[in-house]
Amino acid sequence: MFTIVDLTRKLTRGSLSYPGDQIGVVASAVDGGDPEARVTQLSRLDMHLGTHMDAPLHFIPGGSDIAALGLTAWPGVVIRTREHIVLESALPRTSLEGCAVLFDTGWTASLESPAYYEGFPYLSTELAEALVSRGATMVGVDTPSVDAVDSAPCYPAHRALLGAGILIVEGLCNLDRLPGRAGAFWFAAFSLKIEGADGSPVRAVALLPAQTEAGQRR
């Protein structure tokens, strides 16, 4: 038995796309032919909106698209930091091989505010390269991006991680509810299976063994 912790931000009609200057999702009811049935159609959905996954194709020419990615759960590790630039020294000494490494930076700005995309913490290039060398298979952040807001056109963390086949999940929430000790939970994030897409909104969750108390953050 598992306790499930939802790590996903809710998308609304006010959710903003990067860099915070336009609406990211536009939905409307359409005529489905039955007056008692409701049919909603999306006329816009940003694939990198809210809690979302980046596929290698996002920055790696010829890389895998989001539809090619399998369904997997990874042992999770939470790293809690309040540094604006997260450095390699934030990584624990414990093994990261095969793990989803999630960075809890305390970023709680609303997805409906341009402030969500302004001045958020990000991963240093050295940290991204260390995650590659130490065998991480997934990297998650509670911010809009693993790279700084002004890192265009380089995006070094994206290129280092995706170039090594490490998936990225951005825009997580509720990471403060997860135990900090290694091996205490599993992480999973399921994307839409859209051919040719370089990313997708996901439903991200942590799976905690029933005996684990989410509030214990040792």
C-alpha positions in Angstrom: 0.0 0.0 0.0 1.1 3.5 -0.8 0.3 7.0 0.2 0.1 9.2 -2.9 1.3 12.9 -2.7 0.2 15.0 -5.6 3.1 17.2 -6.8 1.2 18.8 -9.7 0.1 22.5 -10.0 -3.5 23.0 -11.2 -3.9 24.6 -14.6 -6.6 27.3 -14.9 -7.8 29.7 -17.5 -5.4 32.2 -15.8 -2.3 30.1 -16.0 0.5 31.9 -17.8 3.0 30.5 -20.3 6.7 31.3 -20.1 7.8 34.2 -19.8 4.5 35.2 -18.2 3.0 37.4 -20.9 0.2 35.2 -22.3 -2.4 32.7 -21.3 -1.2 29.1 -21.6 -4.5 27.3 -21.8 -7.7 28.3 -23.6 -10.7 25.9 -23.2 -14.2 26.2 -24.3 -17.4 24.1 -24.4 -18.4 23.0 -27.9 -21.6 21.5 -29.3 -21.4 17.8 -28.9 -24.8 17.1 -30.3 -26.4 16.3 -26.9 -27.7 19.2 -24.8 -27.0 17.2 -21.6 -23.5 16.3 -22.5 -20.6 18.7 -22.0 -17.6 18.6 -24.5 -14.6 20.8 -23.8 -12.2 21.6 -26.5 -8.7 23.1 -26.1 -7.8 25.8 -28.6 -4.5 26.4 -26.9 -2.4 24.3 -24.6 1.3 25.2 -24.0 3.2 21.9 -23.7 5.6 23.5 -21.2 2.9 24.9 -19.0 2.7 24.4 -15.2 4.0 21.0 -14.1 5.4 19.6 -17.2 8.1 17.2 -18.6 10.8 18.1 -21.1 11.7 15.4 -23.6 15.2 15.3 -25.2 13.7 16.8 -28.4 13.2 20.1 -26.5 16.9 20.9 -26.9 18.6 18.0 -28.6 18.1 17.8 -32.4 16.9 14.3 -33.3 16.2 13.5 -29.7 13.3 11.5 -28.5 9.9 13.1 -28.5 7.5 12.9 -25.5 5.5 10.0 -27.1 8.6 7.8 -27.2 9.1 7.9 -23.4 8.1 4.9 -21.4 6.1 4.7 -18.2 8.5 4.6 -15.3 8.7 5.3 -11.6 12.0 6.2 -10.0 13.3 6.1 -6.4 13.2 9.7 -5.3 15.6 12.0 -3.5 14.6 15.5 -2.3 17.3 18.2 -2.0 16.1 21.2 0.0 17.9 24.5 -0.7 17.2 28.2 -0.6 20.1 29.3 -2.7 19.4 31.3 -5.8 22.0 29.3 -7.8 22.0 25.7 -6.7 25.5 24.4 -6.8 27.1 21.0 -7.0 27.8 21.1 -3.2 24.0 20.8 -2.6 24.1 17.2 -3.7 24.2 14.5 -1.0 27.0 12.0 -0.7 24.5 9.1 -1.1 24.1 7.3 -4.4 22.0 9.1 -7.1 22.2 6.2 -9.6 18.9 5.6 -11.2 17.1 8.2 -9.0 14.7 11.1 -9.6 16.5 14.0 -7.9 13.9 16.7 -6.9 15.0 20.2 -5.9 12.8 21.9 -3.3 13.7 25.6 -3.6 10.6 26.9 -1.8 9.4 28.6 -5.0 5.6 29.2 -4.4 4.7 32.1 -6.7 1.4 31.6 -8.5 1.2 30.2 -12.0 -1.3 33.0 -12.7 1.2 35.7 -11.9 4.1 37.0 -14.1 6.1 36.8 -10.9 6.2 33.0 -11.3 8.7 33.6 -14.1 10.8 36.3 -12.5 14.0 35.7 -10.6 13.4 32.0 -9.7 16.2 29.7 -8.4 18.0 27.6 -11.0 20.6 24.8 -11.3 24.2 25.7 -12.1 25.9 24.1 -15.1 28.3 22.2 -12.8 25.4 20.8 -10.8 23.7 19.6 -14.0 27.0 17.9 -15.1 27.4 16.3 -11.7 23.9 14.8 -11.9 24.9 13.3 -15.3 28.1 11.9 -14.0 26.4 10.4 -10.8 23.8 8.6 -12.8 20.5 10.5 -12.1 17.8 9.5 -14.5 15.2 12.3 -13.7 15.6 15.8 -12.4 12.7 17.8 -11.0 12.3 21.4 -9.8 9.6 23.4 -8.3 10.5 26.4 -10.5 9.5 27.1 -14.1 12.9 26.0 -15.4 16.2 24.3 -14.5 18.0 27.2 -16.2 18.0 30.9 -15.2 15.3 33.2 -16.7 18.0 35.1 -18.7 20.0 32.0 -19.9 18.8 32.1 -23.5 20.0 31.0 -25.9 22.5 28.7 -24.1 20.2 26.9 -21.5 23.2 25.0 -20.2 21.4 22.8 -17.6 18.8 21.8 -20.2 21.4 20.8 -22.7 23.6 18.9 -20.2 20.7 16.9 -18.8 18.6 16.2 -21.9 21.8 15.5 -23.9 22.5 12.7 -21.5 19.0 11.3 -21.7 18.0 12.6 -18.3 14.3 13.7 -18.3 13.3 17.0 -16.7 10.1 17.8 -14.8 9.6 21.5 -14.0 6.9 23.3 -12.0 6.5 20.8 -9.2 4.8 21.7 -5.9 4.3 20.2 -2.5 7.9 19.0 -2.3 7.9 20.1 1.4 5.5 17.2 2.1 8.1 14.6 1.1 10.6 12.8 3.4 14.2 13.9 2.8 15.9 10.6 3.5 17.0 8.5 0.6 14.7 5.6 -0.4 11.6 6.9 1.4 9.5 7.4 -1.8 9.1 6.8 -5.5 8.5 9.5 -8.1 6.4 9.2 -11.2 5.2 11.7 -13.8 2.9 10.7 -16.7 2.8 12.8 -19.9 0.4 13.1 -22.7 1.4 10.7 -25.5 1.6 13.3 -28.4 3.7 12.4 -31.4 6.3 15.0 -32.3 5.9 17.0 -29.0 9.0 18.1 -27.2 7.2 18.3 -23.8 3.9 17.8 -22.1 2.0 18.7 -19.0 2.1 15.8 -16.5 0.4 14.5 -13.4 3.4 14.1 -11.1 3.1 12.1 -7.8 5.2 10.7 -5.1 4.4 7.2 -3.8 5.2 6.7 -0.1 5.1 3.3 1.6 2.1 3.3 4.0 4.3 3.3 7.1 6.2 6.4 5.9 5.0 9.7 7.4 5.2 12.4 4.8 5.9 15.0 7.4 9.1 13.3 8.5 11.8 15.2 6.7 14.9 13.8 8.2 
